[in-house]
Amino acid sequence: MIRERYINLLIGALLLIVPLVALQMDEPFIITLATKAAILALAGVGLNLALGQGGLVSFGHAAYFGIGGYAMGILASHAQDYAPLMEVPFVIEGTNLMPVIWLVAIVASALAALLIGALSLRTSGVYFIMVTLAFGQMFYYFAISWPAYGGEDGLSIYVRNQFPGVNTLDPIQFFGICFVVLMAVLFLVNRLNKSPFGLALNGAHQNEERALTVGINVYRLRLVAFVISGAITGLAGALFADLNRFVSPTMFSWHTSGEIMVFIILGGVARLFGPVAGAAVYILLEHMLGGISEYWQIYLGLILLFVVLFAKGGIVGGLARREVRHDG
C-alpha cells in the first residue's frame, strides 16, 4: 500500500529528475524553473511549520523572505563594490560566500520573527492575521524608502555568490545546492514534528485549553515555532535573491505572503511535502498559462477553489486519502 511517505518520495524524485532530464536536453531555463520551485517550496516549508503545525495564519511571512533577500543583497553588494559594510566601531566587510550569507539571513530573520512573534502572538484569530500583515507592510515601505540599497528600484547583484567546491554559475549545480538545502530542511522539520516539541505544538493547535491544563506554555511554544518558521523562510529569501541576482521591496509585499500560502494550500496544509508539490504546480501553471494570458491567475484561482472545496488535504492529502480508501 502506497502511503504518504512514498508520495513524498515520488514528489522529491520528480523535482530532482526534471532538471536532470532538462540538462540532457540542454534546456537551462527548465533547470531554472525547477530551482525556483525548490526555493519557493523552502519558503512554504517555513510557513507550513507555523500554519500547519501551530495553526498560526501569518500573512506577513514575506517580511522574513525579504529580510533574507536583503541580507544577501547588502552583503553581496558591498563585496562587489569593495566597500566595507561598517567601519565603526570596527570594520565589517561584505561577502559573497553563501554559507556566511545564509547564516546572516537566518539570524536576521529569526530575530525579526522573535520580535514580531512576541507582539503578534498576544492576539489571535483575525487580529493575529492583521498584525502580521501590518509588520510585513512596514518592512515593505521601509525598503521602498531605503535609497542606500536601491529604494523602490531594488538592488542588482552582478555576480553570483560562491559556495566552496561548486560552480554556482552552472544552473544544474546551483539547483543541486537549493535541492540539498530543501531536503535537509524537510528532514529537520520532519524530526521536529515528531519530537515532543512538535507533538505539543500540534496538541496546542488542536485544543489550546487542554494544552494549558496539562501545563504547556502555549505562548512560548508558538513563539519558538514562529521563530524557526521565520528563519527557514529567511533562508529561502536569500536563495531566491541569489537565483535572480536581484532584490526589491516586492519581496516584502503581501502578495508574496499570499503566494507562499497558496503553495501550502495547493499541496496540503500540515503535509510535509505539501509546499513542495504546491510550489511545483504553481511554477508549472505560471510557465504554461502565463504564455496564454497575463491573467493566468484566474485559472489558478479556479484550481485553488477546487482544492479547497473537494481536496481539503491538498494534492498530497488527496492522493494519500484516495489510496487509503482504495486499499480499504
C-alpha positions in Angstrom: 0.0 0.0 0.0 1.3 3.4 -1.1 1.3 5.7 1.9 2.1 9.4 2.2 5.8 8.8 2.7 6.0 7.1 -0.8 4.1 10.0 -2.3 6.6 12.3 -0.7 9.5 10.3 -2.1 7.9 10.5 -5.6 7.5 14.3 -5.3 11.1 14.6 -4.3 12.3 12.3 -7.0 10.3 14.2 -9.7 11.8 17.5 -8.5 15.2 16.0 -8.9 14.6 14.2 -12.2 13.1 17.1 -14.2 16.2 19.3 -14.1 18.5 16.3 -14.8 16.4 15.5 -17.9 16.5 19.2 -18.9 20.3 19.1 -18.6 20.4 16.2 -21.1 18.1 18.2 -23.4 20.2 21.3 -23.0 17.3 23.3 -21.5 18.8 25.5 -18.8 15.5 27.5 -18.5 13.7 24.4 -17.2 16.5 23.9 -14.7 16.0 27.5 -13.5 12.3 26.8 -13.1 13.0 23.7 -11.0 15.4 25.8 -8.9 12.8 28.4 -8.4 10.3 25.8 -7.4 12.7 24.3 -4.8 13.4 27.7 -3.3 9.7 28.7 -3.1 9.0 25.3 -1.6 11.5 26.0 1.1 9.7 29.2 1.9 6.4 27.2 2.1 8.0 24.7 4.4 8.8 27.6 6.8 5.3 28.9 6.8 3.8 25.4 7.0 5.5 24.9 10.3 3.7 27.8 11.8 0.4 27.3 9.8 0.1 23.6 9.6 1.5 22.5 13.0 0.8 25.6 15.0 -2.3 26.9 13.4 -0.8 30.4 13.0 -2.2 32.0 9.9 0.6 34.5 9.3 0.0 36.9 6.4 3.3 38.6 7.0 5.9 35.9 6.3 7.1 37.9 3.3 8.9 40.0 5.9 11.3 37.2 6.6 11.5 36.3 2.9 12.5 39.9 2.2 14.9 40.1 5.1 16.7 37.0 3.9 16.8 38.5 0.4 18.2 41.9 1.6 20.7 40.2 3.8 22.1 38.6 0.6 21.8 41.8 -1.4 23.5 44.0 1.1 26.4 41.7 1.9 27.0 40.8 -1.8 26.7 44.4 -3.0 29.4 45.5 -0.5 31.6 42.6 -1.6 31.3 43.5 -5.3 31.9 47.2 -4.7 34.8 46.5 -2.3 33.1 48.9 0.2 33.0 48.0 3.9 29.6 47.4 5.4 30.5 49.1 8.6 33.6 50.9 9.9 32.6 51.9 13.4 33.5 50.6 16.0 35.3 48.0 13.8 35.4 47.2 10.1 32.8 44.7 8.7 33.3 43.6 5.1 30.7 42.4 2.7 30.9 38.8 1.5 29.9 36.6 -1.4 30.2 33.3 0.4 26.8 31.6 0.5 27.2 29.8 3.9 28.0 33.2 5.6 25.1 34.9 3.8 22.8 32.1 4.8 23.8 32.4 8.4 23.2 36.1 8.4 19.9 35.7 6.7 18.8 33.0 9.2 19.8 35.0 12.2 18.3 38.3 11.0 15.0 36.6 10.0 14.9 34.7 13.3 15.4 38.0 15.3 12.7 39.7 13.4 10.4 36.8 13.9 11.2 36.8 17.6 10.2 40.5 17.8 7.1 40.2 15.6 6.0 37.0 17.2 6.4 38.2 20.7 3.9 41.0 19.9 1.6 39.4 17.5 1.1 36.2 19.4 -0.6 38.2 22.2 -3.5 38.3 19.8 -5.4 35.5 18.0 -7.7 34.9 15.0 -8.2 37.8 12.5 -6.2 40.1 14.8 -3.2 37.9 14.6 -3.5 37.9 10.8 -3.8 41.7 10.6 -0.9 42.3 12.9 1.5 40.1 10.9 0.3 41.7 7.7 0.9 45.2 9.2 4.5 44.2 10.1 5.1 42.9 6.6 3.9 46.1 5.1 6.1 48.1 7.4 9.1 46.3 6.1 7.8 46.8 2.5 7.5 50.6 2.9 10.8 50.8 4.7 12.6 49.0 1.8 11.0 51.5 -0.7 12.3 54.4 1.3 15.8 53.0 1.7 17.8 54.7 -1.1 21.2 53.3 0.0 20.1 49.9 -1.3 18.0 50.9 -4.4 14.8 52.0 -2.8 11.8 51.3 -5.0 14.1 50.2 -7.9 15.7 47.4 -5.9 19.3 46.3 -5.9 21.1 44.3 -8.6 24.0 41.9 -7.9 26.2 41.4 -10.9 28.0 38.2 -9.8 26.5 35.1 -8.3 27.7 34.3 -4.8 30.1 31.4 -4.2 29.8 28.0 -2.5 33.1 26.1 -1.8 33.8 23.4 -4.4 30.7 24.3 -6.6 30.4 26.4 -9.7 27.3 28.4 -8.8 27.0 29.9 -12.3 26.2 26.4 -13.7 22.4 26.1 -13.4 22.4 22.4 -12.5 25.0 22.9 -9.8 23.1 25.8 -8.3 19.9 23.7 -8.4 21.8 21.0 -6.6 22.6 23.4 -3.8 19.0 24.5 -3.4 17.7 20.9 -3.6 20.1 19.7 -0.9 19.1 22.6 1.3 15.4 21.9 0.8 15.8 18.2 1.6 17.9 19.0 4.7 15.3 21.4 6.0 12.5 18.9 5.3 14.4 16.3 7.2 14.9 18.6 10.2 11.2 19.8 10.1 10.1 16.1 10.0 12.2 15.3 13.0 10.9 18.4 14.8 7.3 17.5 14.1 7.8 14.0 15.6 9.6 15.4 18.6 7.9 16.2 21.9 8.0 19.9 20.9 6.2 19.2 17.6 3.6 17.0 19.3 3.0 19.6 21.9 2.7 22.3 19.2 0.2 20.2 17.3 -1.7 19.4 20.5 -2.0 23.1 21.3 -3.3 23.7 17.8 -6.0 21.0 18.3 -7.0 22.0 21.8 -5.4 25.0 23.4 -7.3 24.8 26.6 -6.3 21.2 27.2 -2.7 22.0 26.5 -2.8 24.8 29.1 -4.4 22.4 31.5 -1.6 19.9 31.4 1.0 22.7 32.0 2.2 23.5 28.5 3.2 27.1 27.9 1.4 27.6 24.6 2.7 31.2 24.1 6.3 30.2 24.4 5.7 27.1 22.3 4.2 29.0 19.5 6.8 31.7 19.7 9.6 29.2 19.2 7.8 27.7 16.3 7.2 31.1 14.8 10.9 32.0 15.1 12.0 28.7 13.4 9.4 29.3 10.7 10.7 32.8 10.1 14.4 31.6 10.0 13.6 29.0 7.3 11.6 31.5 5.2 14.6 33.9 5.5 16.9 31.3 4.2 14.6 30.8 1.2 14.7 34.6 0.6 18.5 34.6 0.5 18.5 31.7 -2.1 15.7 33.4 -4.1 17.7 36.7 -4.3 20.8 34.7 -5.3 18.8 33.0 -8.1 17.7 36.3 -9.5 20.8 38.3 -8.5 18.3 41.0 -7.6 16.4 42.1 -4.5 13.5 44.6 -4.4 10.8 45.7 -2.0 8.3 43.3 -3.7 9.9 40.5 -1.7 8.2 42.1 1.3 4.8 42.5 -0.4 1.7 40.9 1.0 1.3 39.4 -2.5 4.4 37.3 -1.7 2.9 36.2 1.6 -0.2 35.2 -0.3 1.7 33.2 -2.8 3.6 31.3 -0.1 0.3 30.4 1.5 -1.1 29.3 -1.9 1.7 26.8 -2.2 0.7 25.2 1.2 -3.0 25.1 0.4 -2.4 23.6 -3.0 0.0 21.0 -1.7 -1.7 20.3 1.6 -1.6 22.1 4.9 0.4 20.3 7.6 1.7 17.8 4.9 5.5 17.6 5.0 5.9 17.7 1.2 2.7 19.8 0.7 4.7 23.0 0.0 6.9 21.2 -2.5 4.0 19.9 -4.5 2.2 23.2 -4.3 5.2 25.3 -5.4 5.9 22.9 -8.3 2.3 23.1 -9.5 2.4 26.9 -9.1 5.5 27.3 -11.2 4.2 24.8 -13.8 1.0 26.8 -14.1 2.8 30.1 -14.3 5.0 28.8 -17.1 2.3 27.0 -19.1 -0.6 29.5 -18.7 1.5 32.7 -18.5 2.1 32.5 -22.2 -1.6 32.2 -22.9 -2.8 35.1 -20.9 -1.4 37.7 -18.5 -4.4 36.9 -16.3 -3.4 33.3 -15.8 -4.1 33.7 -12.0 -7.7 33.3 -12.9 -7.1 29.7 -13.7 -5.0 29.3 -10.6 -7.9 30.7 -8.6 -10.3 28.1 -10.1 -7.8 25.3 -9.3 -7.4 26.6 -5.8 -11.1 26.8 -5.3 -11.5 23.2 -6.4 -8.7 22.1 -4.0 -10.4 23.9 -1.1 -13.8 22.5 -1.8 -13.1 19.0 -2.9 -9.5 18.1 -1.8 -9.1 19.7 1.6 -5.8 17.8 2.2 -4.4 19.4 -0.9 -2.6 17.4 -3.6 -0.6 15.3 -1.2 -3.5 14.7 1.2 -5.9 13.9 -1.6 -3.6 11.3 -3.1 -2.9 9.7 0.2 -6.5 9.6 1.2 -7.6 8.2 -2.1 -5.0 5.4 -1.8 -6.1 4.5 1.8 -9.8 4.4 0.7 -8.9 2.2 -2.3 -7.0 -0.3 -0.1 -9.7 -0.3 2.5 
